[in-house]
Amino acid sequence: MRAAGAAQLLLLAAGLAAAAGAAASSSSVADLDIGELVQVRLSPFDVAANLDRGYRAAHAVSASRFDAPIHELPFAIQAFNEPFIRDQKPQGLFDVARYSPGVTYRSNDFNEGNANLAIRGFAVSQVPGAYQVLRDGFVGPSIFDLTSASRIEIVKGPSSFLYGQVAPGGIVNVITKSPRPQPFAEVEVGAGSYGRYRLDADMGTPLRPDLLLRVAASFDQDIHYWRPYDAHATTLAPSLRWMPDRRVSVTLKAEQYSKREAPQLMQKPGYGRQAGLVPTAADPNRAGVDVPGLPDDWNSMSDVDYRRSDSTGASGWVDVEAGDHWHLRAGYSRLRFAIDALFSGNLGMSDNQTFLQGRRLRRQTYTNQAETLTADGVGVYRFDRASLRLLLGAQSLRRRFDNTAAQAPNDPALGSRPIASPLPLWDLRDPTSWNRQVDIPLSALTENRTDRSLHQTDRSAYAGATLGLLDDDLLLLAGLRYTAARARVDDRITAASQPFSTHELTPQYGALLRLAPEWSLFASFARSFVPVAQVLNRPDGTRTPALPTRGSGWDLGVKAELLNGRATATLTAFDLRNRNAVNDLAQTDSSGNVIIYNVQSGQQRSRGIEFDATLLPAAGWQIYLAYSRTAARILEYSGNDAALLSRDPATLNAAERINYKSAQLLHGARLQMSAPHLFNLWARHDFSGGLYLGGGAHVVRDQTLLPEGPAAARQSYALIDALAGYAWLDGGRRVSIELSGKNLLDQHYHPSQSTRSRPREWLLALKAAW
């Protein structure tokens, strides 16, 4: 896999270099001084971050695969730049992404990582092991530390034309830090609540005028709030850029991330659906409801539990200016992400009345590998009062996902009432029963085994054009992508193999009309496509290959750029539909096994409005605000809900009763973690003497944890964050001291359906830069 990809990259690089040589000769970058080097703009595939003003991001690359002004793109886009990311002091990707209207968190914890978001109600990752968030336009890891992040761009609506297999809600692209022409260094040390401390370093230098180096690194010791819990993480992210010529550049980036949790923090145990077909007062539906009475710092893990997360990625690309009109890029990326976890305790209770928790001991490993090869060309032509921009590209993606799991056999001496277990049950009302000592060896984990591999290959080609008319006051966009996907799922326990094969055309259309220099109207329509390489475990006991999920949607909106660019805003109305989404139905049986059934739904729909604005109202002030109103629902659970629900329950067999019960709960239900109302505000003021203050709010109203959960389980909360700092010069060094506080109201909530909120915490940081 590695040798073949490297060989293809070398061939592409050679071809691009030849094209550059044929186009024209140019002076060497090595002949330039630093002042001239700063002005060199090598590639339209890189975002023009130098045009940003404070939090206001002027350009983006993720909506078109090339740099373009946001106000000229017929899409809803939020771009969070480095100053904004830095002020959030993020623990993970969602700490920044939540400021985008309509974005919520969807991590299922366990081995999934922290990069699974939902955009407009639709999960970014729709199938097990699928890639979730992009990094520099390539497949990204399942867990993100933002040490190397310089920009996070979120593009709303179906984006399969540009990126292939993505959900209809949109995509997230994390753009990493690149080398700079000038030498620099930044070091920050922080210490905070509950024993947390963190070290960040970011430095770079020209090794010679045409060869630039940058290295970002961090170490983070997490808080000791939950008991038991301990976690620390390290990141190392070097990057190198070689510019042998004004028309050619070669960029190499790598990132190594490692996190160790011993034990990890897991969700509190929760209840499930009613036992009968329909909820009653005596048999209520309690899906998504935590067992009451447990303290906020409680953790169900034992002393031997752990989770080890490792991510290693490398990418590179060659950019060539091939004449006056065309720029070319060839890129290659390789990623490996692995999680090994051991955990005890059933997180789903065996019935809705008990306080006795089963203590299964289970080990799971997830390993994701991805190799991507891309080639893109952008051509720009200008005519009298008109322009034409062309995009041509091709991509090859090979991915492998391995999943193994097994748990300890139950101890017959412990019985099975209310649930069988290999370890003594805990009475969640009685702390003296919470025995965290486990002496079962890993070699004894032999029950409820899983051992599967997914091998997937996607090959695609795409072409798009943006036509500008009336001096670019009218922009018309059209694009089309062809994707051929092949996959195979191997089950090494049953010795079964299931092939998958599909192909799809995914179009995208857009238009933007500039009514005045300050105001524009836009509209877009696109389709999305995700081949689901999964064998469905149906409630009736049958197994069948999943169908691809297909989505479509439109956006209508207005963009404003007022006060000489000091105020920008976007207002969008949208309507999206998604078909054949997989619903997972988890049930804990009397033996302590968690059985997951899969049902592909008939249709899901999300519609609503979104608004975001960045304001620079006066000297020293920066304000970002956003709001979304979203109605995201399951229109059809089974594809035949009306007929199913019209049946007489007394005539149903066992499998039909499961489907009837699910349809009764899920037909018309809200999508998981969707929230009708989201509001975000962040503001910062820099005073003339070096003092600065900042703060903001993230408000969530009536959020649904699980689609089948009762209305009483929905959550509303408000997070208040703040920072205060002072900056000064010391012998040519820029020094600052900063105090930041998060969750100042000490709210208790679920960031996602399976994760825990963090308490109120403070971090005091000292930073020096030169």
N, C-alpha and C positions, 0 to 999 in steps of 0.2 A: 504493500500500500504506500509506504513512505517513498521507496525508490521510484515507483512509477510516477507519483505526483511530482517529485523533484525533477525528474526527467522532462515531464511535460512543461513545467515552469521554465526550465532552461531553454527549451525550444521556443516557447512564447517570448521569453526575454530576448533571445537572439533575433527573432523576427522583428520585434519592436525596435531593437537597436538598429537593425538594418534599415527599417523604415525611417528612423530618425536621421541616419547618415545620408540616406537618399534625399531626404527633404531639404536639408541645408546644413552647412557647417556653422559652428558658432564657437565663441571663445569659451575657454575653460572656466568653470566656477572657481577653480583654485587661483585664478588671477584677480579675483574680486576682493575688496576689503570688506570689513564687517558691515559698514554702512551700506555698501552696495548689495551685500549678501542678504541683508534683512529685506530688501525690496524685491528679491527674486521670488516670483510666483510660478511654481513649477507645474501645478496640476489643477484642473477644474474638478477633480474627484475629491479634493480636500476642501473642507469648509473654511470660509473666510472669517475666522474667529476674530481677526483684527478689526473687523467692522462693528463688533459688539460695543454697546455702551452700557457699562454696568451689567445689570441683570438682563437688559434687552438684547436678545439674540437676533441679529439681522438676517443671517443666512442659514441654510440647512442643506444637507446632502442626502438625507435618508428618504425624502419624498420623491426623488428623481434619479438617484445614484450619481448626481453631479451637483456641484455648488450652485445654488440659486437663491435669490432674495425670497424670504418667506412670504412677503406681500405679493409676489408674482406667481405663487403656486396655488392651484385650485383645490387645495386640501386644507383640513384643519391640522395644524402642526404646533407642538410645543417643543421648544429647544431650551434646555436648562444648561447654562454654561458653567465654566469653572468657578467664577465668583459665587454663583448661587449654590452650587454643590458644596463648596467649602463652608458656606455659612450654615448649612443644615447639619453639619457634623454627623453624616449618615452612618448608621450601623449596617445598612444594606440598601439594595436598589430601591425598595419601596419607600424609603424615607425621602427620596427625591421624587420618584414617579407619582406619588400620591398627590402632588400638586397639580398634576395634569387632570383636567376635568374628565370625569367618567372612568378613572382608573382605580381599581381596588386590588386587594391582595388575595391570591388563590392557593398559596402553598398548602399542600397536604402533610407537610412535615415528614416524618419518617426519613426516607432517603431522597426526597425530591429536591432539596435545596431551597433557595430563597428567591429564585428568579421567575416564579410562575405568577404572573399578573393577570388580571382580567381587564380588558378594555371594552367599555360599553357593555359589560356583562359577559362577554365571551372570553374564555380562558385563552391566554396566549399559547399555552401548550395543551393540546386537546387529547393527546394519546400518550400512554406510558413511554417514557424514554425519549419523547420528541424534544427537539431543541425549542427553547423558549424565548430567549432574547438574543439579539445579534450583538456581536462585538466587532467593530470596524467593518460592518457589513457582512461578516462571516458568521457561521454558527457559533453561538456563545455557550459558556458553561452553565450548569444548573445552579450554581451559587456564585454570587457576585460580591466582591469587596471592591469599593470604589477608589482604592488607592491610586490606580492608574487612569481613572476616568477624567476626561477633560470636558465632556459634553454628553448629555443624554437627550436624544431626539425621539419623540413619540409622534408617529404618523397615524392618524385616525382613518378608519375605513379599510375595506379589503385591499391588500397589497400584494396579491399573488403575482401580478404582472412583474413586479420588481424583485420579489424575494421568494417566489415559489410557494412552499407549503406553510401558509400562515392563516390564522383564524380571521374571520371577517371583521373583528373589532379594530384591528390595526397591528402595528409592529413597534417594538422598542429597539433602538440601536444605541449601544454605548460606544462612544468614540474615545479612544484612549490617547494619552499624552504622546506628543511627537517631539523629536529633538528641536532645539532652538539654535539660531546662529550665534547668540551671545552666551558667554559663560554665566552660570548662575548656580545658586545653591539655596535650599530652604530646609530647615530642620525644625520640627515641632515636637515638644514633649508635653504630654497631658496626664493629669491624675484627677480622679473623680470619685463619685459615690461608690460605696460597697466594694472598695478595693480595686476599682478599675484603673488601668493606666494604658497609655498608648504612645508609641513613637512613630513619627512619620519623617521621611527624608525624600527629597526630590532635588536632583542635581543634574547638570549637564554642561558639556563643554565641546567646542570644536576640537577634534583631534588634529585636524588640519582644515583649511578653509572649505574643502569640498566633502568633509567627512564629519558628521555631527553625532554625538552620543548623549543619551539621557538615561538615567536610572531612577525609578521611583520604588520605594520600599516602605514597609510598615510592619509593626508588631502591635497586636492588640490583646490585652488581657481583659476579658469580660468581667462584668460585675458578679460578686458573690452574694446574690440576693436570694435565689431559690435554694432550697436545701433538700437533697444534695445537688450541686451543680458546679462545674468548673469548665472553662473554655478559653482557649487562646488561639490566635491565628497569625500567620505570617504571609506577607506578599512580597515578591520581588519581580519587577517589571522593567527590564532594559529595552531600549530601542535605539536603532542606528539608522542614519540616513546618509547615503552617498550620492553626491551630485557631480558626476564627472563632466557634465556639460549643462549649459543653460536649458537644454531641451530634454534632458534625461535625468531621472532620479530613481534610486533604488532604496526602498524602506524595508527594514526588518524589525519585527517586534516579537517579544516573548513575554510570557507571564507564568509564574509559578505561585500557586496559592495552596496553603495547607491550614486546616483547622482541626483541632483536637478537642473533643468534649468528653469528659469523664466524671460523672455521667452527663448525658445530654438532657436538655429540658424538653419535656413532652407535654401534650395537652392534658387537661384534667379529664378524668373518666366522665363519660356522658351517657345519657339514656337514649333510647331508640324509639321506633314507631310503636304504635299500639299493637297488641297481640292479635286482636280481631280484625275483621275487614274494615271497619270504620271506627273512628274514635268515639268513646263514650266517657261519661263522668268517672266511671269505675275503671275504665281502660283507656286513658288519654294517650294522645300522640305527644311524645316528649323528645322527638328527634332534635338534636342540637342543644339539648338542655343539660348543663353540667350537674353532676352530683352536688347537692348543696352542702354548705358547712365547711368546706375545705379552705384553709387559709390561702392568701394570694401567693405566699412564698413556698407552697407545697409542691413537691415533685414526686411522681410515682416511681421513679427509677430506683434501681438497687445500686449497691456499691460496685458491682462488677460491670455495669452497663457502660457503653461507650458509643461514640460515633466519630469516625475518622474520614474527613473529606479532603480530597486532593484533586487539584486541577492543574494541568500543564498544557499550555498552548503556545504555538508559534505561528506567525504569519509573515508574509512578505509580498511586496508588489513592486512592479516596475512601471514607471510612468514615462511616457514619451510624447513630446509635442511633434506630431508628424505633419509638418507643414503649417500653413496659415489657418487652416480650418479644422483640423482634426487633432484630438488628443486620444491616446490609447493607454490602457492599463491592463496588465496581466497580474493576477494575484493567486496566491496559494496559502491555505491555512490548514493546520493540523491541530486537533484538540483531543485531549483525553481527560475525562472526569470520572472519578470513582468515589463511592461512599461505602464504607463498611460499618455496620451498626449492629450492636447487641442491645436488646431492650427487654425489660420484664414488665409485666402488668398488662391486663386487657384494658384498653382504653374505651371499649364499648361494654356497657353493663349487660348482664345476661337477661334481665327483665327490668321493668320500669318501677319496681317497688323496692328492690333490694339495695342494701348498702355493702354487700359482700362482693369484693373485687377479686376475680381470678388472677393468678400470677403466672401467666405463660412466660417462658423464656425463649426468645426468638432472635435469630441472627439473619440479617438481610445484607446483600451486597448488590450495588448497582454500578455498572461500568458503562460509560458512554464514550464512544470514539467517533470522531468525524474528520473527514478530509475533504476539502473544498478546493476546486480549481475554477477560476473565473477569468473571463476576457471581456473587456468593455471598450467601446469606442464612442466618443462624443464629437459630433461635427456641428459647427456653428457657421451659418451663412447669413449675411445681411444684405438686404436689397433696399430699394427706395421705399421707405415707409413700411417695410416688412422685414421679417426675420424667420429663419428656420433653424431649429436645433434638433439634431438627430441622435438617437441612442441605439446602438447595436450591441448585443451581448450574448454570451453563452456561459453555462455553468454546469459543472459536474460535481455531484455531492455523493460521497460514500460514507455510510454510517453503520455502526454496529452498537447494539445495546445488549448487554448481558445482565441477567437477573437471577440470583440464587437466594434461596431462603430455606430455613428449617427450624423447628422448635423442639423443645424437650417433650418427651412423652409424659402423659399425666400420671400422677401417683394414685393407684387404686385405693390406697389407704385413706385418702382425703375425700373419697366419695365424689358425687357429682351434683349435689344440691347446695346452691342453685347452679353451680357450674363446676366442671372438672378442672383440675389444675395440677401442675407438677410441683408447685410450691404452696405452702399454707396460705389460705385466703386472708385478705385484709378486710377488717371491718372499718370502713371509711369514717365511722363515727368514733372509733377507738384508737388513738395514737399508739397504745401499747401493742397493738397487733401489727404495726407497720415494721415488720422485720425485713431489713434491707440486705441481709447476708444471704448469699447464694453460693452453693458449693457444687453446682452441676457443671461438669466439664463440657467444653465445646464439642467434644467427640460424641456426646450423648444427644446432640440435637439431630434427631433422625425422623421426626414426624412432620406431616403437612409440608412436604418438601416442594420446592420450586427450583427448576434449573432450565432456563430458556435463553435463547439468543435470537436477536433480530438482526438480519443483514439487509441493508437497504441501499439502493442505488437510484439516484435521480439524475437525469440529464435534461437540460432545457436550453432553449434559445428564445431570445426576446428582441423586439424592435419597437421603437417608439419615436414619435415626432411631436414637436411643439411648434406650431405655426403662429407667428406674431403678425398681426395686421393693424393698420391705422396707427403706425408708430408704436406698436406693441401695446396699444390700449386694449386690444382684443387678443387674447391668447387661447389657442385651441390645442388640446392635447389628446393624442390617441396612442395606445400601445397594446401589444398582444404578446403573450408568452405561451410557448408550447412546452409542456412538461411530460416526460415519460418516466414513470416510476416502477421499479421492480423491487420486490422484497421477499424475504423468506423467514418464517418463524420456525425455529428448531426447538422441540421439547425433548431434552435429553433424558428425561425420566420415562416418558412413554415411547421414546424413539420415533415420534411423529414429526413430520415436516409439512408446513403449509405455505405454498407459494402465493404471492399476490402480484398482480400486474395491472396497471391502469395508465391512462394518459388523459391529458386535459388541455384545452385552450382557455386561457383566462385573460379577458380584455380589460382595459381601463380607459375611460374617457373623462375629459375634464375641459372646462371653459372658465375663463376669468375675464371680466369686463371692467375696465377702469372708468368709472363714471366721472371722476375728477382726480386730481393728483392725490387726494387724501382718502378716496373711497373706491372700493372695488366690490363687485358681486362675483361669486363663484359657484360652480356646480360640478359634481363629479359622480360617476357611476363605475362600479368595478365588481368583479367576481373573485371569489377565493376558492381554494381547493386544498384539501389535506387528505392524502391517501392514508387510511387507517390500517396499518399492518398489525392487526390484532385478531385473535380468534375469540369470538364472543362466547361467554359462559352464560347461556340463557337460563332464566328461572325454571323452565320446564326440563332442564337437564341436558338439552341438546347444545351442540357447539357448532358455530358457523363462522366463516370469514366475515369481517366487517366490511361495509360499503364505505367508499370515500365520503367525507363530509364536504358539502358544497355550500358556499355562502354567496350572497350578493347584497349590494346596498348602494344607497345614494346619499350624498350630502348637498345641502344648499346653504349658502352663507354669505356673510359680508365681512370684509376686512377694512380696517381703518388705520391710517397712519397720520397722526395729528401733531400739532405743535412742533413742526420741524423734526419729526421723528421722536419726540420725547414721550409720545403716547401712542401705543399700538394696541390693537384689539381685534379679536375674531369672534364672531357670533355664528353658530352653526346649528342647523336642524338636520337630523339624520334618521334613516330608517334602514335597518339591517335585518336579514333573515339568514338562518343557518339550518341546513337539513342534514339528517343522519348523524347528529352528535351522539356520542356514547354516554349513557347514564350508568354510573356505577352504584350498585345497591349492596351495601355491606351489612352482613348479618353475623352475629356471634352465636354459634351453636352451643349446645350443652357440654360439648367436649372442650370448649375454649378456643375452637378454631374460628377464624374470621373468614367467612365465605363471601366472595365478591361476585355478584351476578352483573351481567352487562346487557343493557337494552339500548338499541339505537332509536332515538326519538324521531318522531315525524318532522317536527319543525320547531325552531326557536325564533323569537323576534325581539329586537331591541330598537326602540325609537326614543327620541328626546331632543333636547337642546343642550348646547355647551357654549360657555363664554369664558374667554381668558383675556387678560390685559396686563401690559407692563407699562408703568408710568414713571416718568422722571419729572415730577411736578415743579421742583425747585432745586437749587444747588444743594447737593449732599443727600438728596432724597431718592430712594428707589422703592417702588411698590409693585408687587405682583399679586394679582387676584384672579380667582377662577370659580366658576359655578357650573354644575351640571344637574339637569333634571332628566332622569332615565327611567323608562318603563321596559324592563327586560324580562321576558316570560317564556315559559314552555307552552307553545300553542298546542302541540300534539306530543304526548309522551310516547305512545306506541305506534302512531300513524293510523290507528283505528280506534281512538278513544271512545267515540260515540257508541259504536257497536258494542265495545267491551263493557262500558258502564251501563248499557241498557239490559245486560244479561241479569237473570235471576241468580243472586249469589248462591242459592241452594243447589243450583245445577252445575256449579263450577268444580273442576277437579283441582288437585293440589297446585299444579303449575298455573292454572288459570286464576286461582285465588291470589297467588303472588302478583300476577299482572294486574288483576282487578284492584287490589289494594294499592299498588304503586300508581296506577292511573288515577285512582280516586284522590290520591295525595298530590300528584305531580301535574295533572292536567290544569293548565292555566297558572301554575305556580311560578313564582319569581325565580330567576336564575341565581345560582349560588354566588354569594357575596355581593350581589348587586344591591345598589342603594339608590332609592328614588332621588335623594338630595345629597349632594356633596358640595361643600364650600371651602375654599382655601384662600388664605391671605398671608403674605409675608412682606414686611417692610423693614427698611434699614435707613438710618440717618447718620451721616458722617459729619461731625463737627469740625470746625477749622483747626482746633488745637490738637487733634489726634484722637479724641474720644469718638467712639461710635457705639450706637445702640441698634438692636434689631429684635424683631419678634414676629410671631404669627400664630395663626389658628388653622386647624384642620377639623372641620365639622362634618360629622356623618349622621344622617337621619334615617331611621327605619330600615336598617340594613338586614338583609336576609342571610343567615349563616348557611342553612341547608334548604334546598327547594321544598323538601317535604316537611320542614319544621313548622310548628305552630306559630301563629302571629305573635304570641307572647314571647317567643324566643328571639325576635328581632331586636337589634341593638341600635342605640343612638348614643353618641358621645362627642366630646370636643377635646381636642388636644391643643394645649397652649405651650409654645416653645419661646425661648428668648435668649439673647446674647448681649453682652456688654464687653467692650474692649478698649484698649488704649494703645496707640502705635506711636513710635518715635524713632529717630535716627541716632545711632550710636557708632561713631567711628566709621561711617560709610555703610554700616549694616542697618537694615530695617528690622526693628524689633517690635513685637507686640505681645501683650498679655490679654487673655480673653477668658471670660467666664460664660459658659453656655448652660442653659437648663432646658430639659426636655420633659414633657408631660407634667407641667407644673401643677396641674389640678389633681395629679395622681389618680387618673382614671383607670378603671379596670374594664377591659374589653377584649374582644377577639380580633387581632389584626387580620387573620383569616380563620376559616372554620376550624382549623386544627392547630393554631399557634397561640402563644400566650403574650399578653401585653407586658411591656417593661414598666417598672415603677418610675416615680419621679426621680430624676438623677441629674447630677451636676458634673461638669468637667471644666477644670481650670487648666489652660494651655499657655505655654510660653513658646513663641516662635521667633526665629532669627532668619533673615534672608539677606543675601548679598550677591 
